[in-house]
């Protein structure tokens, strides 16, 4: 098989899988907020969608500028398992913010959890804005990118704290390089097996 033919075959497969994934997200849509689709692969009833709607409301009311960024960057917000046990990630290919609601659901009280998810939306949309500028998440750039995303997240958190300090006092998260480097140093095989186990645990029943 020639290189050119191989390229076209791989490109076709990639396009096909992308369409399948996007259709799956659309099939699992449970709500919308200002044109952003909310999809739930976790079968949480209305829990995930209602809390994401509240998170969107918090950002739109307390920080319109950052909410405009979310609208520009995210077409979808999806509840799904994420490799590496991360609470959230951004997919440029899907134009989606992915949140692992199973992890977030452990946070109490519910009002504070809404603030945490709002912060995640700000953080991940910042990743999207950076990717849109063709700045790659590789090498030494990773720490600089995460530092910037955390700064945006904490900037929004400070706005929530000023509005209701008794509820949002713990939203600010200090940036520690060791938190990220330890996550990146995990063997890929370990991350993959953990991901498969969590997928099986969630969807096998």
N, C-alpha and C positions, 0 to 999 in steps of 0.2 A: 504494500500500500504506500503510495507516494505521500510525502509530507503534506502536500496541499490537500489531498483527499482526506488524510487523517485529521487535519485541522478542521475541515468542513464537517466531518462526522462528529468530532468532539464539540464543535460549536453547535451543531444541531441537537446533540444530547443535552448540552447545557441549557439551550433555549427551551427545550421540551420540559426539562426538570424545573426550570424557573416558572414556566406557565403552570405546571402541576402544583407547585408550592403556592403560587399566588391564588390559584383557584381554591386550594384547600383553605387558605386564609379567608377568602371570601365566603366559602361555605360555612365557616365557623364564626362569621360575624354575628355579634349579639347586640351591638349598640353602635352609635356614632356620637361624636362631639364635634361640632363646627366643621363637619366634612371629613373628620378623621375616623376611620373605621376601627372598631374594637373587636378583636377576635379572641375566642376563648377555646383552647384545646384541652382545658382542664376540667370541663364539665362542672363548674362551680355554681351553676344556677345564675343568679343575678349578682353574686358577691363581687366577682372581679370587675364586671362592667360598671356596677354602681360606684365602686371605689375609684376606678380609673376616671369616671366622669367627675367625681368629686376632686380628684387630683388635678384634672384639667381646669376645673373651676377655680381652684386655688391659684394656679399659675396665671390664668387669664385675668383674674381680679386683682392680684397682688403684683404682677409683673408682666404687663402687656407686651413689653419688648421681647422678653424671653418666650412668651407664648407665641408671638409671631414667628420666631425661629422654629418652634416646634411644628407649627402649621406648614412652614415652608419645607421642612426636612422629613417629617413623618406622615406617610399616608395611612399607616396601620400601627396599632398598638396590640401586641399579641401576648397572650399568656401561654408560655411553653417552657419546657425544660431547657436549660442552657449549659453547655459544657463547662467544666471547671467550677461548678457550684456558684457561679456568679449570679447576683440577684437580677441583673439586667445587662443587655447588650444592644448594639445597634447594627442592623443589617442594611448596608447601602444598596445591595441588590434588590431587596424587598422594599426599601424605603420604610423600614419598620423598626420601632422600638419594641424589643422583646423583654418581657418581665416574667420572672419565675414567681408566680403568685404563691406557690407552695412554700417558698422560703419567706416571702414577705408576710404571709398570713400569721406567722409566729410573733410578729411585732404587735404589742399592745400599748395603749388603748387604740381603738379603731381610728380615732381622730388623728392621733400621732402617726399611725400607719399611712393615712392619706397624705400627710405632709411628706413622709419618706418617699412615697411613690411619686409625688409631685417633683421632689428633688431628683429622683432617678430620670424622670422625663426631661428635665433640664440638662442633666449630665449627658444622657445619651444623644439628645438632639445636638449638643455641642460636638460630640464625636461626628455626627452626621455632617455638620457644617464644616468641620475640619477636613473630612474625607472629600467633601464637595470641592475643596480647594486643591485636590490632588496631593495632599500631604499624607504620606503613607505611614501606617502604624507599624514601624519596624525599628530595630536597633535602639539607639539612644533617643530617638524621637518619641518612643512610647512613654517614657517618664515625663517628658515635656508636655505631651498631649494630655496625659492623665492629670498632671498638675493644673493645667488650664481648665479641664472639665470639672475638677474638684473646686476650683476657684469660682466657676460659674454656679455650680451646685450650692456652694456655701453663700454666695452672694444672694441667691434666691432664698436660702434658708434664713438669712438675717432679716429679710423682709417679712417672712412668716413670724419670726420670733418677735418682731416689733409689733405685729398685729395682735398676737395672743401669746405672750411670753410664758404663761403658766402651762401651755400645751406643747409649744414647740421649742422648749429650752434645749433639748438634746439633739436637735437636727444638725448642728454644725459638726463636721467630721474633719479632724486634722489629717493632712496629707502626710503619709509616711512611706518613703520609698520602699522600705522592707516589706510592706503589705503587698506591693505589686511585684517586686522581684521574686518573692517567695512563691507567688501564684504562677509566675511565668516559668519558674524553674522546675515545676512538677513534670515528671515524665509524661509524654503524650499518651503512652499506653495506659497509664493510670487514669488520666483525664477521660480517655475514651471509654474505658471499662466502667468508670463511675457514671458517666453519662448514660451508657446503655442500661446500667442497673436502675438508674432513676427513671428512665423511660419505661422500662418494664414494670417497675413498681407502680407507676402512675396509670398506665394504660392496660395492664394485663387483666385487671379485675373486670 
